[in-house]
Amino acid sequence: MSSLQAFFHTDWQAMTRADVTGLIMAVVLTLLMVALYIWVFKPSNRDNFEQYRDFVNEDEKREVDHGQTK
């Protein structure tokens, strides 16, 4: 076995329930992040997000919590 194969070798029999749960959660969260990036950067969704482009720079007064204005 080469050193690279030895480095990445996984002893599946020695994994505990917590190890398996952590592995599954890491894979699921990675897939969700990839799906989110695809959805956000998809060209057909550009119009949906275009309205929020300059929301920080707008000078109009907005209602915030408890009836206060900013």
N, CA, C and O atoms as a Tripos MOL2 file, in Angstrom:
@<TRIPOS>MOLECULE
protein
  280   279    70     0     0
PROTEIN
NO_CHARGES

@<TRIPOS>ATOM
      1 N           0.8430   -1.1760    0.0000 N.3       1 MET1
      2 CA          0.0000    0.0000    0.0000 C.3       1 MET1
      3 C           0.8950    1.2480    0.0000 C.2       1 MET1
      4 O           1.8260    1.3510    0.7980 O.2       1 MET1
      5 N           0.6120    2.1620   -0.8720 N.am      2 SER2
      6 CA          1.4220    3.3780   -0.9230 C.3       2 SER2
      7 C           1.0920    4.2730    0.2720 C.2       2 SER2
      8 O           0.0850    4.0750    0.9520 O.2       2 SER2
      9 N           1.9460    5.2490    0.5120 N.am      3 SER3
     10 CA          1.7360    6.1300    1.6680 C.3       3 SER3
     11 C           0.4610    6.9630    1.5160 C.2       3 SER3
     12 O          -0.1930    7.2780    2.5100 O.2       3 SER3
     13 N           0.1050    7.3200    0.2810 N.am      4 LEU4
     14 CA         -1.1200    8.0830    0.0620 C.3       4 LEU4
     15 C          -2.3450    7.2300    0.3510 C.2       4 LEU4
     16 O          -3.3000    7.7000    0.9700 O.2       4 LEU4
     17 N          -2.3230    5.9830   -0.0930 N.am      5 GLN5
     18 CA         -3.4360    5.0840    0.2120 C.3       5 GLN5
     19 C          -3.5270    4.8060    1.7070 C.2       5 GLN5
     20 O          -4.6260    4.7090    2.2510 O.2       5 GLN5
     21 N          -2.3980    4.6780    2.3670 N.am      6 ALA6
     22 CA         -2.4010    4.4430    3.8100 C.3       6 ALA6
     23 C          -2.9400    5.6650    4.5500 C.2       6 ALA6
     24 O          -3.6170    5.5270    5.5680 O.2       6 ALA6
     25 N          -2.6420    6.8600    4.0400 N.am      7 PHE7
     26 CA         -3.1180    8.0890    4.6800 C.3       7 PHE7
     27 C          -4.6370    8.2000    4.5920 C.2       7 PHE7
     28 O          -5.2820    8.5930    5.5640 O.2       7 PHE7
     29 N          -5.2180    7.8590    3.4430 N.am      8 PHE8
     30 CA         -6.6510    7.9960    3.2430 C.3       8 PHE8
     31 C          -7.4370    6.7310    3.5610 C.2       8 PHE8
     32 O          -8.6440    6.6910    3.3210 O.2       8 PHE8
     33 N          -6.8030    5.7140    4.0850 N.am      9 HIS9
     34 CA         -7.4840    4.4690    4.4190 C.3       9 HIS9
     35 C          -8.4560    4.6970    5.5770 C.2       9 HIS9
     36 O          -8.1170    5.3700    6.5500 O.2       9 HIS9
     37 N          -9.6480    4.1440    5.4750 N.am     10 THR10
     38 CA        -10.6550    4.2560    6.5190 C.3      10 THR10
     39 C         -11.0290    2.8720    7.0130 C.2      10 THR10
     40 O         -11.3580    1.9890    6.2210 O.2      10 THR10
     41 N         -10.9780    2.6890    8.3070 N.am     11 ASP11
     42 CA        -11.4000    1.4320    8.9100 C.3      11 ASP11
     43 C         -12.8860    1.5500    9.2290 C.2      11 ASP11
     44 O         -13.2680    2.0020   10.3090 O.2      11 ASP11
     45 N         -13.7160    1.1400    8.2780 N.am     12 TRP12
     46 CA        -15.1600    1.2930    8.4040 C.3      12 TRP12
     47 C         -15.7240    0.5060    9.5810 C.2      12 TRP12
     48 O         -16.7230    0.9160   10.1720 O.2      12 TRP12
     49 N         -15.1070   -0.6060    9.9270 N.am     13 GLN13
     50 CA        -15.5960   -1.4370   11.0290 C.3      13 GLN13
     51 C         -15.3940   -0.7640   12.3890 C.2      13 GLN13
     52 O         -16.1270   -1.0470   13.3370 O.2      13 GLN13
     53 N         -14.4130    0.1170   12.4870 N.am     14 ALA14
     54 CA        -14.1060    0.7610   13.7620 C.3      14 ALA14
     55 C         -14.9090    2.0400   13.9980 C.2      14 ALA14
     56 O         -14.8010    2.6420   15.0660 O.2      14 ALA14
     57 N         -15.7090    2.4640   13.0230 N.am     15 MET15
     58 CA        -16.4600    3.7060   13.1640 C.3      15 MET15
     59 C         -17.6220    3.5240   14.1360 C.2      15 MET15
     60 O         -18.3470    2.5310   14.0720 O.2      15 MET15
     61 N         -17.7920    4.4910   15.0370 N.am     16 THR16
     62 CA        -18.8960    4.4540   15.9870 C.3      16 THR16
     63 C         -20.1240    5.1060   15.3690 C.2      16 THR16
     64 O         -20.0570    5.6440   14.2640 O.2      16 THR16
     65 N         -21.2290    5.0580   16.0730 N.am     17 ARG17
     66 CA        -22.4650    5.6780   15.5920 C.3      17 ARG17
     67 C         -22.2740    7.1890   15.4310 C.2      17 ARG17
     68 O         -22.8020    7.7830   14.4910 O.2      17 ARG17
     69 N         -21.5290    7.8060   16.3360 N.am     18 ALA18
     70 CA        -21.2620    9.2430   16.2450 C.3      18 ALA18
     71 C         -20.4210    9.5560   15.0060 C.2      18 ALA18
     72 O         -20.6410   10.5790   14.3570 O.2      18 ALA18
     73 N         -19.4680    8.6940   14.6720 N.am     19 ASP19
     74 CA        -18.6480    8.8980   13.4760 C.3      19 ASP19
     75 C         -19.4960    8.8350   12.2190 C.2      19 ASP19
     76 O         -19.3540    9.6690   11.3250 O.2      19 ASP19
     77 N         -20.3790    7.8440   12.1510 N.am     20 VAL20
     78 CA        -21.2390    7.6740   10.9790 C.3      20 VAL20
     79 C         -22.2110    8.8380   10.8610 C.2      20 VAL20
     80 O         -22.4530    9.3460    9.7650 O.2      20 VAL20
     81 N         -22.7770    9.2660   12.0100 N.am     21 THR21
     82 CA        -23.6990   10.4030   11.9980 C.3      21 THR21
     83 C         -22.9910   11.6690   11.5260 C.2      21 THR21
     84 O         -23.5420   12.4240   10.7260 O.2      21 THR21
     85 N         -21.7960   11.9020   12.0080 N.am     22 GLY22
     86 CA        -21.0280   13.0720   11.5790 C.3      22 GLY22
     87 C         -20.6850   13.0260   10.1070 C.2      22 GLY22
     88 O         -20.7310   14.0500    9.4240 O.2      22 GLY22
     89 N         -20.3400   11.8450    9.6080 N.am     23 LEU23
     90 CA        -20.0380   11.6910    8.1880 C.3      23 LEU23
     91 C         -21.2690   11.9790    7.3340 C.2      23 LEU23
     92 O         -21.1840   12.6800    6.3260 O.2      23 LEU23
     93 N         -22.4080   11.4360    7.7420 N.am     24 ILE24
     94 CA        -23.6520   11.6600    6.9840 C.3      24 ILE24
     95 C         -24.0330   13.1300    7.0130 C.2      24 ILE24
     96 O         -24.4330   13.6820    5.9880 O.2      24 ILE24
     97 N         -23.9170   13.7730    8.1710 N.am     25 MET25
     98 CA        -24.2680   15.1980    8.2590 C.3      25 MET25
     99 C         -23.3330   16.0550    7.4140 C.2      25 MET25
    100 O         -23.7770   17.0150    6.7840 O.2      25 MET25
    101 N         -22.0570   15.7230    7.3920 N.am     26 ALA26
    102 CA        -21.1100   16.4900    6.5850 C.3      26 ALA26
    103 C         -21.4300   16.3610    5.1020 C.2      26 ALA26
    104 O         -21.3660   17.3440    4.3630 O.2      26 ALA26
    105 N         -21.7720   15.1590    4.6660 N.am     27 VAL27
    106 CA        -22.1090   14.9420    3.2550 C.3      27 VAL27
    107 C         -23.4070   15.6660    2.8980 C.2      27 VAL27
    108 O         -23.4880   16.3040    1.8480 O.2      27 VAL27
    109 N         -24.4230   15.5740    3.7610 N.am     28 VAL28
    110 CA        -25.7120   16.2280    3.4920 C.3      28 VAL28
    111 C         -25.5470   17.7380    3.4490 C.2      28 VAL28
    112 O         -26.0790   18.3880    2.5480 O.2      28 VAL28
    113 N         -24.8170   18.3130    4.4090 N.am     29 LEU29
    114 CA        -24.6170   19.7690    4.4110 C.3      29 LEU29
    115 C         -23.8120   20.2370    3.2070 C.2      29 LEU29
    116 O         -24.0670   21.3160    2.6720 O.2      29 LEU29
    117 N         -22.8520   19.4420    2.7800 N.am     30 THR30
    118 CA        -22.0850   19.7930    1.5850 C.3      30 THR30
    119 C         -22.9830   19.8100    0.3590 C.2      30 THR30
    120 O         -22.9040   20.7240   -0.4620 O.2      30 THR30
    121 N         -23.8380   18.8010    0.2360 N.am     31 LEU31
    122 CA        -24.7640   18.7550   -0.9040 C.3      31 LEU31
    123 C         -25.7540   19.9120   -0.8600 C.2      31 LEU31
    124 O         -26.0810   20.4800   -1.9020 O.2      31 LEU31
    125 N         -26.2360   20.2710    0.3270 N.am     32 LEU32
    126 CA        -27.1520   21.4130    0.4420 C.3      32 LEU32
    127 C         -26.4690   22.7220    0.0590 C.2      32 LEU32
    128 O         -27.0820   23.5710   -0.5890 O.2      32 LEU32
    129 N         -25.2100   22.8940    0.4510 N.am     33 MET33
    130 CA        -24.4870   24.1100    0.0780 C.3      33 MET33
    131 C         -24.2600   24.1870   -1.4330 C.2      33 MET33
    132 O         -24.3900   25.2560   -2.0300 O.2      33 MET33
    133 N         -23.9250   23.0640   -2.0390 N.am     34 VAL34
    134 CA        -23.7410   23.0490   -3.4920 C.3      34 VAL34
    135 C         -25.0600   23.3890   -4.1850 C.2      34 VAL34
    136 O         -25.0750   24.1590   -5.1450 O.2      34 VAL34
    137 N         -26.1670   22.8180   -3.7020 N.am     35 ALA35
    138 CA        -27.4790   23.1150   -4.2910 C.3      35 ALA35
    139 C         -27.8390   24.5860   -4.1090 C.2      35 ALA35
    140 O         -28.4070   25.1990   -5.0130 O.2      35 ALA35
    141 N         -27.5150   25.1550   -2.9570 N.am     36 LEU36
    142 CA        -27.7960   26.5730   -2.7040 C.3      36 LEU36
    143 C         -26.9850   27.4700   -3.6290 C.2      36 LEU36
    144 O         -27.5170   28.4340   -4.1800 O.2      36 LEU36
    145 N         -25.6990   27.1620   -3.8050 N.am     37 TYR37
    146 CA        -24.8750   27.9470   -4.7250 C.3      37 TYR37
    147 C         -25.3940   27.8560   -6.1500 C.2      37 TYR37
    148 O         -25.4220   28.8610   -6.8610 O.2      37 TYR37
    149 N         -25.8000   26.6850   -6.5730 N.am     38 ILE38
    150 CA        -26.3410   26.5310   -7.9230 C.3      38 ILE38
    151 C         -27.6140   27.3520   -8.0710 C.2      38 ILE38
    152 O         -27.8110   28.0140   -9.0900 O.2      38 ILE38
    153 N         -28.4850   27.3130   -7.0560 N.am     39 TRP39
    154 CA        -29.7480   28.0480   -7.1280 C.3      39 TRP39
    155 C         -29.5100   29.5570   -7.1460 C.2      39 TRP39
    156 O         -30.1500   30.2750   -7.9150 O.2      39 TRP39
    157 N         -28.5960   30.0420   -6.3070 N.am     40 VAL40
    158 CA        -28.3580   31.4880   -6.2190 C.3      40 VAL40
    159 C         -27.6870   32.0200   -7.4750 C.2      40 VAL40
    160 O         -28.0430   33.0970   -7.9530 O.2      40 VAL40
    161 N         -26.7230   31.2870   -8.0180 N.am     41 PHE41
    162 CA        -25.9720   31.7870   -9.1600 C.3      41 PHE41
    163 C         -26.5330   31.3550  -10.5110 C.2      41 PHE41
    164 O         -25.9050   31.5980  -11.5420 O.2      41 PHE41
    165 N         -27.6830   30.7300  -10.5210 N.am     42 LYS42
    166 CA        -28.3270   30.3440  -11.7750 C.3      42 LYS42
    167 C         -28.8100   31.6130  -12.4930 C.2      42 LYS42
    168 O         -29.4930   32.4390  -11.8880 O.2      42 LYS42
    169 N         -28.4650   31.7700  -13.7620 N.am     43 PRO43
    170 CA        -28.8200   33.0080  -14.4640 C.3      43 PRO43
    171 C         -30.3260   33.3020  -14.4950 C.2      43 PRO43
    172 O         -30.7210   34.4680  -14.5100 O.2      43 PRO43
    173 N         -31.1530   32.2830  -14.5030 N.am     44 SER44
    174 CA        -32.5990   32.5340  -14.5670 C.3      44 SER44
    175 C         -33.1400   33.1040  -13.2550 C.2      44 SER44
    176 O         -34.2480   33.6410  -13.2450 O.2      44 SER44
    177 N         -32.4060   33.0070  -12.1630 N.am     45 ASN45
    178 CA        -32.8430   33.5650  -10.8780 C.3      45 ASN45
    179 C         -32.3280   34.9750  -10.6420 C.2      45 ASN45
    180 O         -32.5430   35.5440   -9.5710 O.2      45 ASN45
    181 N         -31.6600   35.5350  -11.6190 N.am     46 ARG46
    182 CA        -31.0620   36.8540  -11.4420 C.3      46 ARG46
    183 C         -32.1120   37.9160  -11.1230 C.2      46 ARG46
    184 O         -31.8910   38.7610  -10.2560 O.2      46 ARG46
    185 N         -33.2350   37.8820  -11.8050 N.am     47 ASP47
    186 CA        -34.2750   38.8860  -11.5730 C.3      47 ASP47
    187 C         -34.8440   38.7970  -10.1610 C.2      47 ASP47
    188 O         -35.2250   39.8170   -9.5870 O.2      47 ASP47
    189 N         -34.9060   37.6030   -9.5960 N.am     48 ASN48
    190 CA        -35.4250   37.4530   -8.2360 C.3      48 ASN48
    191 C         -34.5360   38.1370   -7.2150 C.2      48 ASN48
    192 O         -35.0380   38.6820   -6.2320 O.2      48 ASN48
    193 N         -33.2340   38.1220   -7.4230 N.am     49 PHE49
    194 CA        -32.2930   38.6970   -6.4720 C.3      49 PHE49
    195 C         -31.8820   40.1180   -6.8340 C.2      49 PHE49
    196 O         -31.2500   40.7930   -6.0220 O.2      49 PHE49
    197 N         -32.2150   40.5820   -8.0070 N.am     50 GLU50
    198 CA        -31.8060   41.9090   -8.4600 C.3      50 GLU50
    199 C         -32.4030   43.0070   -7.5860 C.2      50 GLU50
    200 O         -31.7780   44.0510   -7.4000 O.2      50 GLU50
    201 N         -33.5860   42.7930   -7.0530 N.am     51 GLN51
    202 CA        -34.2380   43.8220   -6.2320 C.3      51 GLN51
    203 C         -33.5060   44.0720   -4.9090 C.2      51 GLN51
    204 O         -33.6920   45.1220   -4.2930 O.2      51 GLN51
    205 N         -32.6870   43.1300   -4.4710 N.am     52 TYR52
    206 CA        -31.9520   43.2730   -3.2220 C.3      52 TYR52
    207 C         -30.5250   43.7760   -3.4200 C.2      52 TYR52
    208 O         -29.7520   43.8200   -2.4630 O.2      52 TYR52
    209 N         -30.1680   44.1510   -4.6290 N.am     53 ARG53
    210 CA        -28.7900   44.5140   -4.9490 C.3      53 ARG53
    211 C         -28.2800   45.6900   -4.1260 C.2      53 ARG53
    212 O         -27.1680   45.6360   -3.6010 O.2      53 ARG53
    213 N         -29.0650   46.7390   -4.0060 N.am     54 ASP54
    214 CA        -28.5980   47.9540   -3.3320 C.3      54 ASP54
    215 C         -29.3820   48.2640   -2.0560 C.2      54 ASP54
    216 O         -29.5250   49.4310   -1.6930 O.2      54 ASP54
    217 N         -29.8870   47.2460   -1.3760 N.am     55 PHE55
    218 CA        -30.7180   47.5280   -0.2110 C.3      55 PHE55
    219 C         -29.9340   48.1900    0.9260 C.2      55 PHE55
    220 O         -30.5410   48.8440    1.7730 O.2      55 PHE55
    221 N         -28.6360   48.0440    0.9700 N.am     56 VAL56
    222 CA        -27.8390   48.6690    2.0190 C.3      56 VAL56
    223 C         -27.6660   50.1540    1.7360 C.2      56 VAL56
    224 O         -27.5940   50.9500    2.6720 O.2      56 VAL56
    225 N         -27.5980   50.5380    0.4850 N.am     57 ASN57
    226 CA        -27.3260   51.9190    0.1050 C.3      57 ASN57
    227 C         -28.5590   52.7930   -0.0320 C.2      57 ASN57
    228 O         -28.4340   53.9880   -0.2990 O.2      57 ASN57
    229 N         -29.7430   52.2310    0.1440 N.am     58 GLU58
    230 CA        -30.9650   53.0240   -0.0150 C.3      58 GLU58
    231 C         -31.0940   54.0060    1.1420 C.2      58 GLU58
    232 O         -30.7970   53.6650    2.2870 O.2      58 GLU58
    233 N         -31.5390   55.2310    0.8410 N.am     59 ASP59
    234 CA        -31.6600   56.2710    1.8640 C.3      59 ASP59
    235 C         -33.0770   56.4150    2.4070 C.2      59 ASP59
    236 O         -33.3070   57.1960    3.3310 O.2      59 ASP59
    237 N         -34.0000   55.6930    1.8620 N.am     60 GLU60
    238 CA        -35.3780   55.8400    2.3310 C.3      60 GLU60
    239 C         -35.5170   55.2740    3.7430 C.2      60 GLU60
    240 O         -34.8170   54.3360    4.1240 O.2      60 GLU60
    241 N         -36.4240   55.8540    4.5000 N.am     61 LYS61
    242 CA        -36.6390   55.3850    5.8670 C.3      61 LYS61
    243 C         -37.4260   54.0900    5.8200 C.2      61 LYS61
    244 O         -38.3520   53.9250    5.0260 O.2      61 LYS61
    245 N         -37.0370   53.1890    6.6820 N.am     62 ARG62
    246 CA        -37.7230   51.9080    6.7490 C.3      62 ARG62
    247 C         -38.2110   51.6540    8.1610 C.2      62 ARG62
    248 O         -37.6120   52.1170    9.1310 O.2      62 ARG62
    249 N         -39.2840   50.9280    8.2650 N.am     63 GLU63
    250 CA        -39.7740   50.5230    9.5790 C.3      63 GLU63
    251 C         -38.9250   49.3470   10.0460 C.2      63 GLU63
    252 O         -38.6980   48.3890    9.3060 O.2      63 GLU63
    253 N         -38.4690   49.4390   11.2730 N.am     64 VAL64
    254 CA        -37.7500   48.3300   11.8910 C.3      64 VAL64
    255 C         -38.5460   47.8880   13.1180 C.2      64 VAL64
    256 O         -39.6210   48.4250   13.3820 O.2      64 VAL64
    257 N         -38.0410   46.9390   13.8510 N.am     65 ASP65
    258 CA        -38.7890   46.3780   14.9880 C.3      65 ASP65
    259 C         -39.2480   47.4650   15.9620 C.2      65 ASP65
    260 O         -38.5740   48.4810   16.1320 O.2      65 ASP65
    261 N         -40.3610   47.2500   16.5780 N.am     66 HIS66
    262 CA        -40.9460   48.1030   17.6060 C.3      66 HIS66
    263 C         -41.3460   49.4750   17.0690 C.2      66 HIS66
    264 O         -41.3910   50.4330   17.8400 O.2      66 HIS66
    265 N         -41.6300   49.5990   15.8020 N.am     67 GLY67
    266 CA        -42.1160   50.8360   15.2370 C.3      67 GLY67
    267 C         -41.0770   51.9280   15.0990 C.2      67 GLY67
    268 O         -41.4310   53.0520   14.7420 O.2      67 GLY67
    269 N         -39.8330   51.6540   15.3610 N.am     68 GLN68
    270 CA        -38.7860   52.6560   15.2250 C.3      68 GLN68
    271 C         -38.3810   52.7740   13.7660 C.2      68 GLN68
    272 O         -38.4770   51.8100   13.0070 O.2      68 GLN68
    273 N         -37.9270   53.9620   13.3750 N.am     69 THR69
    274 CA        -37.4280   54.1260   12.0130 C.3      69 THR69
    275 C         -35.9350   54.3020   12.0680 C.2      69 THR69
    276 O         -35.3860   54.7930   13.0540 O.2      69 THR69
    277 N         -35.2970   53.9080   11.0250 N.am     70 LYS70
    278 CA        -33.8480   54.0320   10.9360 C.3      70 LYS70
    279 C         -33.4550   55.2770   10.2230 C.2      70 LYS70
    280 O         -32.2650   55.5440   10.0560 O.2      70 LYS70
@<TRIPOS>BOND
     1     1     2 1
     2     2     3 1
     3     3     4 2
     4     3     5 am
     5     5     6 1
     6     6     7 1
     7     7     8 2
     8     7     9 am
     9     9    10 1
    10    10    11 1
    11    11    12 2
    12    11    13 am
    13    13    14 1
    14    14    15 1
    15    15    16 2
    16    15    17 am
    17    17    18 1
    18    18    19 1
    19    19    20 2
    20    19    21 am
    21    21    22 1
    22    22    23 1
    23    23    24 2
    24    23    25 am
    25    25    26 1
    26    26    27 1
    27    27    28 2
    28    27    29 am
    29    29    30 1
    30    30    31 1
    31    31    32 2
    32    31    33 am
    33    33    34 1
    34    34    35 1
    35    35    36 2
    36    35    37 am
    37    37    38 1
    38    38    39 1
    39    39    40 2
    40    39    41 am
    41    41    42 1
    42    42    43 1
    43    43    44 2
    44    43    45 am
    45    45    46 1
    46    46    47 1
    47    47    48 2
    48    47    49 am
    49    49    50 1
    50    50    51 1
    51    51    52 2
    52    51    53 am
    53    53    54 1
    54    54    55 1
    55    55    56 2
    56    55    57 am
    57    57    58 1
    58    58    59 1
    59    59    60 2
    60    59    61 am
    61    61    62 1
    62    62    63 1
    63    63    64 2
    64    63    65 am
    65    65    66 1
    66    66    67 1
    67    67    68 2
    68    67    69 am
    69    69    70 1
    70    70    71 1
    71    71    72 2
    72    71    73 am
    73    73    74 1
    74    74    75 1
    75    75    76 2
    76    75    77 am
    77    77    78 1
    78    78    79 1
    79    79    80 2
    80    79    81 am
    81    81    82 1
    82    82    83 1
    83    83    84 2
    84    83    85 am
    85    85    86 1
    86    86    87 1
    87    87    88 2
    88    87    89 am
    89    89    90 1
    90    90    91 1
    91    91    92 2
    92    91    93 am
    93    93    94 1
    94    94    95 1
    95    95    96 2
    96    95    97 am
    97    97    98 1
    98    98    99 1
    99    99   100 2
   100    99   101 am
   101   101   102 1
   102   102   103 1
   103   103   104 2
   104   103   105 am
   105   105   106 1
   106   106   107 1
   107   107   108 2
   108   107   109 am
   109   109   110 1
   110   110   111 1
   111   111   112 2
   112   111   113 am
   113   113   114 1
   114   114   115 1
   115   115   116 2
   116   115   117 am
   117   117   118 1
   118   118   119 1
   119   119   120 2
   120   119   121 am
   121   121   122 1
   122   122   123 1
   123   123   124 2
   124   123   125 am
   125   125   126 1
   126   126   127 1
   127   127   128 2
   128   127   129 am
   129   129   130 1
   130   130   131 1
   131   131   132 2
   132   131   133 am
   133   133   134 1
   134   134   135 1
   135   135   136 2
   136   135   137 am
   137   137   138 1
   138   138   139 1
   139   139   140 2
   140   139   141 am
   141   141   142 1
   142   142   143 1
   143   143   144 2
   144   143   145 am
   145   145   146 1
   146   146   147 1
   147   147   148 2
   148   147   149 am
   149   149   150 1
   150   150   151 1
   151   151   152 2
   152   151   153 am
   153   153   154 1
   154   154   155 1
   155   155   156 2
   156   155   157 am
   157   157   158 1
   158   158   159 1
   159   159   160 2
   160   159   161 am
   161   161   162 1
   162   162   163 1
   163   163   164 2
   164   163   165 am
   165   165   166 1
   166   166   167 1
   167   167   168 2
   168   167   169 am
   169   169   170 1
   170   170   171 1
   171   171   172 2
   172   171   173 am
   173   173   174 1
   174   174   175 1
   175   175   176 2
   176   175   177 am
   177   177   178 1
   178   178   179 1
   179   179   180 2
   180   179   181 am
   181   181   182 1
   182   182   183 1
   183   183   184 2
   184   183   185 am
   185   185   186 1
   186   186   187 1
   187   187   188 2
   188   187   189 am
   189   189   190 1
   190   190   191 1
   191   191   192 2
   192   191   193 am
   193   193   194 1
   194   194   195 1
   195   195   196 2
   196   195   197 am
   197   197   198 1
   198   198   199 1
   199   199   200 2
   200   199   201 am
   201   201   202 1
   202   202   203 1
   203   203   204 2
   204   203   205 am
   205   205   206 1
   206   206   207 1
   207   207   208 2
   208   207   209 am
   209   209   210 1
   210   210   211 1
   211   211   212 2
   212   211   213 am
   213   213   214 1
   214   214   215 1
   215   215   216 2
   216   215   217 am
   217   217   218 1
   218   218   219 1
   219   219   220 2
   220   219   221 am
   221   221   222 1
   222   222   223 1
   223   223   224 2
   224   223   225 am
   225   225   226 1
   226   226   227 1
   227   227   228 2
   228   227   229 am
   229   229   230 1
   230   230   231 1
   231   231   232 2
   232   231   233 am
   233   233   234 1
   234   234   235 1
   235   235   236 2
   236   235   237 am
   237   237   238 1
   238   238   239 1
   239   239   240 2
   240   239   241 am
   241   241   242 1
   242   242   243 1
   243   243   244 2
   244   243   245 am
   245   245   246 1
   246   246   247 1
   247   247   248 2
   248   247   249 am
   249   249   250 1
   250   250   251 1
   251   251   252 2
   252   251   253 am
   253   253   254 1
   254   254   255 1
   255   255   256 2
   256   255   257 am
   257   257   258 1
   258   258   259 1
   259   259   260 2
   260   259   261 am
   261   261   262 1
   262   262   263 1
   263   263   264 2
   264   263   265 am
   265   265   266 1
   266   266   267 1
   267   267   268 2
   268   267   269 am
   269   269   270 1
   270   270   271 1
   271   271   272 2
   272   271   273 am
   273   273   274 1
   274   274   275 1
   275   275   276 2
   276   275   277 am
   277   277   278 1
   278   278   279 1
   279   279   280 2
@<TRIPOS>SUBSTRUCTURE
     1 MET1         2 RESIDUE 1 A MET
     2 SER2         6 RESIDUE 1 A SER
     3 SER3        10 RESIDUE 1 A SER
     4 LEU4        14 RESIDUE 1 A LEU
     5 GLN5        18 RESIDUE 1 A GLN
     6 ALA6        22 RESIDUE 1 A ALA
     7 PHE7        26 RESIDUE 1 A PHE
     8 PHE8        30 RESIDUE 1 A PHE
     9 HIS9        34 RESIDUE 1 A HIS
    10 THR10       38 RESIDUE 1 A THR
    11 ASP11       42 RESIDUE 1 A ASP
    12 TRP12       46 RESIDUE 1 A TRP
    13 GLN13       50 RESIDUE 1 A GLN
    14 ALA14       54 RESIDUE 1 A ALA
    15 MET15       58 RESIDUE 1 A MET
    16 THR16       62 RESIDUE 1 A THR
    17 ARG17       66 RESIDUE 1 A ARG
    18 ALA18       70 RESIDUE 1 A ALA
    19 ASP19       74 RESIDUE 1 A ASP
    20 VAL20       78 RESIDUE 1 A VAL
    21 THR21       82 RESIDUE 1 A THR
    22 GLY22       86 RESIDUE 1 A GLY
    23 LEU23       90 RESIDUE 1 A LEU
    24 ILE24       94 RESIDUE 1 A ILE
    25 MET25       98 RESIDUE 1 A MET
    26 ALA26      102 RESIDUE 1 A ALA
    27 VAL27      106 RESIDUE 1 A VAL
    28 VAL28      110 RESIDUE 1 A VAL
    29 LEU29      114 RESIDUE 1 A LEU
    30 THR30      118 RESIDUE 1 A THR
    31 LEU31      122 RESIDUE 1 A LEU
    32 LEU32      126 RESIDUE 1 A LEU
    33 MET33      130 RESIDUE 1 A MET
    34 VAL34      134 RESIDUE 1 A VAL
    35 ALA35      138 RESIDUE 1 A ALA
    36 LEU36      142 RESIDUE 1 A LEU
    37 TYR37      146 RESIDUE 1 A TYR
    38 ILE38      150 RESIDUE 1 A ILE
    39 TRP39      154 RESIDUE 1 A TRP
    40 VAL40      158 RESIDUE 1 A VAL
    41 PHE41      162 RESIDUE 1 A PHE
    42 LYS42      166 RESIDUE 1 A LYS
    43 PRO43      170 RESIDUE 1 A PRO
    44 SER44      174 RESIDUE 1 A SER
    45 ASN45      178 RESIDUE 1 A ASN
    46 ARG46      182 RESIDUE 1 A ARG
    47 ASP47      186 RESIDUE 1 A ASP
    48 ASN48      190 RESIDUE 1 A ASN
    49 PHE49      194 RESIDUE 1 A PHE
    50 GLU50      198 RESIDUE 1 A GLU
    51 GLN51      202 RESIDUE 1 A GLN
    52 TYR52      206 RESIDUE 1 A TYR
    53 ARG53      210 RESIDUE 1 A ARG
    54 ASP54      214 RESIDUE 1 A ASP
    55 PHE55      218 RESIDUE 1 A PHE
    56 VAL56      222 RESIDUE 1 A VAL
    57 ASN57      226 RESIDUE 1 A ASN
    58 GLU58      230 RESIDUE 1 A GLU
    59 ASP59      234 RESIDUE 1 A ASP
    60 GLU60      238 RESIDUE 1 A GLU
    61 LYS61      242 RESIDUE 1 A LYS
    62 ARG62      246 RESIDUE 1 A ARG
    63 GLU63      250 RESIDUE 1 A GLU
    64 VAL64      254 RESIDUE 1 A VAL
    65 ASP65      258 RESIDUE 1 A ASP
    66 HIS66      262 RESIDUE 1 A HIS
    67 GLY67      266 RESIDUE 1 A GLY
    68 GLN68      270 RESIDUE 1 A GLN
    69 THR69      274 RESIDUE 1 A THR
    70 LYS70      278 RESIDUE 1 A LYS
